[in-house]
Amino acid sequence: MNDAVFPGDHFAATGLNHQHIFALADLPADLRTGLQPQPDEQRLILLGHAGRQLWDCVQAAGTGGQHPIDDYCRQTIARLFAEHLPGHRYRLLYPGKAPVNLQALGKLAGWHHTSPFMVGIDAKWGSWFAYRALILCTADFLPTPAIERRNPCLSCHSQPCIAACPAEAAGDPFRLDRCIDERLRPGSPCAYGCPARNACPVGAKHRYAETQIRHSYAQSLPMLHRWRQSPPG
Protein backbone atom coordinates (compact mmCIF):
# COMPACT_ATOMS: atom_id res chain seq x y z
CA MET A 1 0.00 0.00 0.00
CA ASN A 2 1.33 3.43 -0.99
CA ASP A 3 1.03 5.61 2.12
CA ALA A 4 3.44 8.43 1.27
CA VAL A 5 2.52 11.34 -0.98
CA PHE A 6 5.25 12.87 -3.09
CA PRO A 7 5.10 16.69 -2.78
CA GLY A 8 5.28 17.23 -6.52
CA ASP A 9 3.78 20.72 -6.49
CA HIS A 10 6.46 21.93 -4.07
CA PHE A 11 9.21 20.52 -6.28
CA ALA A 12 7.62 22.04 -9.37
CA ALA A 13 7.51 25.45 -7.72
CA THR A 14 11.31 25.37 -7.41
CA GLY A 15 11.76 24.67 -11.13
CA LEU A 16 12.03 20.88 -10.81
CA ASN A 17 8.81 20.50 -12.77
CA HIS A 18 9.63 17.22 -14.55
CA GLN A 19 9.12 14.28 -12.17
CA HIS A 20 8.86 10.52 -12.45
CA ILE A 21 8.73 7.92 -9.68
CA PHE A 22 9.84 4.35 -10.39
CA ALA A 23 9.15 1.35 -8.17
CA LEU A 24 12.58 -0.22 -7.84
CA ALA A 25 11.12 -3.71 -8.02
CA ASP A 26 9.65 -2.94 -11.47
CA LEU A 27 12.86 -1.64 -13.07
CA PRO A 28 14.75 -3.80 -15.57
CA ALA A 29 17.27 -5.94 -13.70
CA ASP A 30 20.33 -4.32 -15.29
CA LEU A 31 19.23 -0.81 -14.31
CA ARG A 32 18.21 -1.84 -10.80
CA THR A 33 21.48 -3.66 -10.13
CA GLY A 34 23.54 -0.73 -11.35
CA LEU A 35 21.88 1.56 -8.80
CA GLN A 36 23.01 -0.64 -5.90
CA PRO A 37 19.93 0.10 -3.77
CA GLN A 38 19.85 -0.52 -0.03
CA PRO A 39 17.25 -3.04 1.30
CA ASP A 40 14.90 -0.33 2.60
CA GLU A 41 15.02 1.84 -0.54
CA GLN A 42 11.79 1.34 -2.46
CA ARG A 43 11.53 4.16 -4.96
CA LEU A 44 13.70 5.87 -7.54
CA ILE A 45 12.81 9.50 -8.23
CA LEU A 46 13.89 11.08 -11.51
CA LEU A 47 13.74 14.87 -11.45
CA GLY A 48 14.25 17.23 -14.32
CA HIS A 49 13.36 20.68 -15.47
CA ALA A 50 11.42 21.69 -18.56
CA GLY A 51 11.40 25.20 -19.95
CA ARG A 52 12.86 28.33 -18.38
CA GLN A 53 11.58 28.18 -14.81
CA LEU A 54 14.53 26.42 -13.17
CA TRP A 55 17.07 28.90 -14.50
CA ASP A 56 14.93 31.76 -13.23
CA CYS A 57 14.83 30.09 -9.80
CA VAL A 58 18.61 29.58 -9.78
CA GLN A 59 19.16 33.25 -10.65
CA ALA A 60 16.67 34.41 -8.02
CA ALA A 61 18.37 32.27 -5.37
CA GLY A 62 21.72 33.85 -6.18
CA THR A 63 23.42 30.47 -6.43
CA GLY A 64 26.95 31.05 -7.68
CA GLY A 65 29.98 28.87 -8.20
CA GLN A 66 31.06 26.77 -11.15
CA HIS A 67 27.96 24.52 -11.11
CA PRO A 68 25.09 26.72 -9.91
CA ILE A 69 22.31 24.47 -11.23
CA ASP A 70 23.65 21.33 -9.56
CA ASP A 71 24.29 23.20 -6.32
CA TYR A 72 20.81 24.71 -6.37
CA CYS A 73 19.23 21.29 -6.97
CA ARG A 74 21.15 19.68 -4.10
CA GLN A 75 20.15 22.46 -1.72
CA THR A 76 16.55 22.47 -2.89
CA ILE A 77 16.11 18.71 -2.58
CA ALA A 78 17.60 18.71 0.92
CA ARG A 79 15.27 21.52 1.99
CA LEU A 80 12.13 19.97 0.49
CA PHE A 81 12.79 16.57 2.03
CA ALA A 82 13.39 18.20 5.42
CA GLU A 83 10.21 20.29 5.16
CA HIS A 84 7.79 17.85 3.54
CA LEU A 85 9.23 14.34 3.98
CA PRO A 86 11.03 14.45 7.34
CA GLY A 87 10.47 10.77 8.11
CA HIS A 88 11.91 9.41 4.88
CA ARG A 89 15.58 8.87 4.11
CA TYR A 90 16.87 9.65 0.64
CA ARG A 91 20.14 9.19 -1.20
CA LEU A 92 21.17 11.45 -4.08
CA LEU A 93 22.76 9.52 -6.95
CA TYR A 94 22.86 12.43 -9.40
CA PRO A 95 24.34 15.01 -9.32
CA GLY A 96 27.13 12.85 -8.06
CA LYS A 97 29.72 10.29 -9.04
CA ALA A 98 27.47 7.23 -9.17
CA PRO A 99 27.33 5.71 -12.68
CA VAL A 100 23.70 6.14 -13.74
CA ASN A 101 22.04 5.85 -17.14
CA LEU A 102 19.75 8.87 -17.12
CA GLN A 103 18.81 8.48 -20.78
CA ALA A 104 17.65 4.89 -20.27
CA LEU A 105 15.51 5.96 -17.33
CA GLY A 106 14.17 8.90 -19.32
CA LYS A 107 13.06 6.60 -22.10
CA LEU A 108 11.27 4.37 -19.60
CA ALA A 109 9.51 7.47 -18.26
CA GLY A 110 8.55 8.53 -21.79
CA TRP A 111 10.43 11.78 -21.46
CA HIS A 112 12.32 11.84 -24.71
CA HIS A 113 12.87 10.47 -28.19
CA THR A 114 15.95 10.61 -30.42
CA SER A 115 16.38 13.72 -32.57
CA PRO A 116 18.64 14.38 -35.61
CA PHE A 117 20.77 16.75 -33.50
CA MET A 118 21.45 14.17 -30.73
CA VAL A 119 19.51 15.97 -28.01
CA GLY A 120 16.45 14.23 -26.60
CA ILE A 121 13.16 15.65 -27.84
CA ASP A 122 9.58 15.65 -26.54
CA ALA A 123 6.43 16.65 -28.42
CA LYS A 124 5.50 19.22 -25.74
CA TRP A 125 8.81 20.64 -24.55
CA GLY A 126 10.93 20.11 -27.64
CA SER A 127 14.55 19.73 -26.58
CA TRP A 128 14.23 22.31 -23.82
CA PHE A 129 14.36 20.01 -20.82
CA ALA A 130 17.12 18.25 -18.90
CA TYR A 131 17.78 15.68 -16.20
CA ARG A 132 18.63 17.34 -12.91
CA ALA A 133 18.53 14.72 -10.13
CA LEU A 134 18.16 11.02 -9.39
CA ILE A 135 17.15 9.98 -5.89
CA LEU A 136 16.77 6.66 -4.09
CA CYS A 137 14.21 6.92 -1.32
CA THR A 138 12.66 4.80 1.43
CA ALA A 139 9.18 6.29 0.90
CA ASP A 140 6.48 4.17 -0.70
CA PHE A 141 5.34 6.76 -3.24
CA LEU A 142 2.81 5.85 -5.90
CA PRO A 143 4.76 5.08 -9.12
CA THR A 144 4.23 7.37 -12.10
CA PRO A 145 2.82 6.04 -15.39
CA ALA A 146 5.03 6.63 -18.43
CA ILE A 147 4.21 9.58 -20.69
CA GLU A 148 3.00 8.45 -24.08
CA ARG A 149 3.83 11.03 -26.71
CA ARG A 150 4.99 10.24 -30.24
CA ASN A 151 8.40 11.33 -31.51
CA PRO A 152 7.68 14.67 -33.23
CA CYS A 153 10.62 14.18 -35.58
CA LEU A 154 8.75 11.36 -37.36
CA SER A 155 6.23 13.83 -38.79
CA CYS A 156 8.71 16.65 -39.47
CA HIS A 157 9.28 16.73 -43.22
CA SER A 158 11.18 20.02 -43.59
CA GLN A 159 13.85 19.07 -41.00
CA PRO A 160 15.12 22.63 -40.39
CA CYS A 161 17.56 21.32 -37.77
CA ILE A 162 19.53 19.41 -40.41
CA ALA A 163 19.70 22.42 -42.72
CA ALA A 164 20.83 24.69 -39.85
CA CYS A 165 23.74 22.50 -38.72
CA PRO A 166 27.01 24.21 -39.85
CA ALA A 167 28.98 20.97 -39.49
CA GLU A 168 26.49 18.87 -41.47
CA ALA A 169 26.50 16.58 -38.44
CA ALA A 170 22.74 16.44 -37.80
CA GLY A 171 20.83 13.58 -39.34
CA ASP A 172 20.63 9.82 -39.25
CA PRO A 173 23.23 8.84 -38.34
CA PHE A 174 24.38 11.77 -36.26
CA ARG A 175 28.05 12.50 -37.06
CA LEU A 176 29.57 13.14 -33.66
CA ASP A 177 33.10 13.69 -34.97
CA ARG A 178 31.92 16.52 -37.22
CA CYS A 179 29.98 18.09 -34.36
CA ILE A 180 32.98 18.05 -32.04
CA ASP A 181 35.33 19.36 -34.71
CA GLU A 182 33.01 22.29 -35.39
CA ARG A 183 32.41 23.10 -31.72
CA LEU A 184 36.16 23.25 -31.08
CA ARG A 185 36.88 25.36 -34.15
CA PRO A 186 37.86 28.95 -33.17
CA GLY A 187 34.97 31.31 -33.77
CA SER A 188 32.45 28.53 -34.33
CA PRO A 189 28.75 29.42 -33.99
CA CYS A 190 28.37 26.05 -32.24
CA ALA A 191 30.74 26.79 -29.37
CA TYR A 192 28.13 28.31 -27.04
CA GLY A 193 24.91 27.02 -28.56
CA CYS A 194 23.55 24.63 -31.17
CA PRO A 195 22.11 26.21 -34.35
CA ALA A 196 20.42 22.90 -35.22
CA ARG A 197 18.69 22.75 -31.84
CA ASN A 198 17.65 26.39 -32.08
CA ALA A 199 16.14 25.79 -35.52
CA CYS A 200 13.83 23.04 -34.28
CA PRO A 201 10.25 24.40 -34.10
CA VAL A 202 9.03 21.85 -31.53
CA GLY A 203 8.51 23.43 -28.13
CA ALA A 204 10.06 26.70 -29.33
CA LYS A 205 8.11 28.74 -26.79
CA HIS A 206 9.95 26.86 -24.02
CA ARG A 207 13.41 27.71 -25.35
CA TYR A 208 15.94 28.52 -22.62
CA ALA A 209 17.14 32.04 -21.99
CA GLU A 210 20.33 32.86 -23.89
CA THR A 211 22.23 33.09 -20.60
CA GLN A 212 21.27 29.51 -19.72
CA ILE A 213 22.16 28.22 -23.19
CA ARG A 214 25.56 29.86 -23.05
CA HIS A 215 26.18 28.59 -19.51
CA SER A 216 25.36 24.98 -20.44
CA TYR A 217 27.46 24.90 -23.59
CA ALA A 218 30.34 26.70 -21.90
CA GLN A 219 30.47 23.89 -19.35
CA SER A 220 30.77 21.19 -22.02
CA LEU A 221 33.53 22.86 -24.04
CA PRO A 222 36.38 22.10 -21.60
CA MET A 223 35.26 18.47 -21.46
CA LEU A 224 35.45 18.25 -25.25
CA HIS A 225 38.92 19.78 -25.24
CA ARG A 226 40.09 17.23 -22.67
CA TRP A 227 38.52 14.39 -24.63
CA ARG A 228 40.19 15.54 -27.85
CA GLN A 229 43.59 15.69 -26.16
CA SER A 230 43.30 12.18 -24.71
CA PRO A 231 40.37 10.28 -26.30
CA PRO A 232 39.17 7.09 -24.55
CA GLY A 233 40.73 3.81 -25.66
Salt bridges, closest charged atoms under 4 A:
ASP40 OD1 - ARG89 NH2 2.60
GLU41 OE2 - ARG89 NH1 3.36
GLU41 OE1 - ARG91 NH2 2.78
ASP70 OD1 - ARG132 NH2 3.73
ASP71 OD1 - ARG74 NH1 3.08
GLU83 OE1 - ARG79 NH1 3.47
GLU83 OE1 - HIS84 NE2 3.64
ASP122 OD1 - ARG149 NE 3.05
ASP140 OD1 - ARG43 NH2 2.55
ASP181 OD1 - ARG228 NH2 2.95
GLU182 OE2 - ARG185 NH2 2.75
GLU210 OE2 - ARG207 NH2 2.76
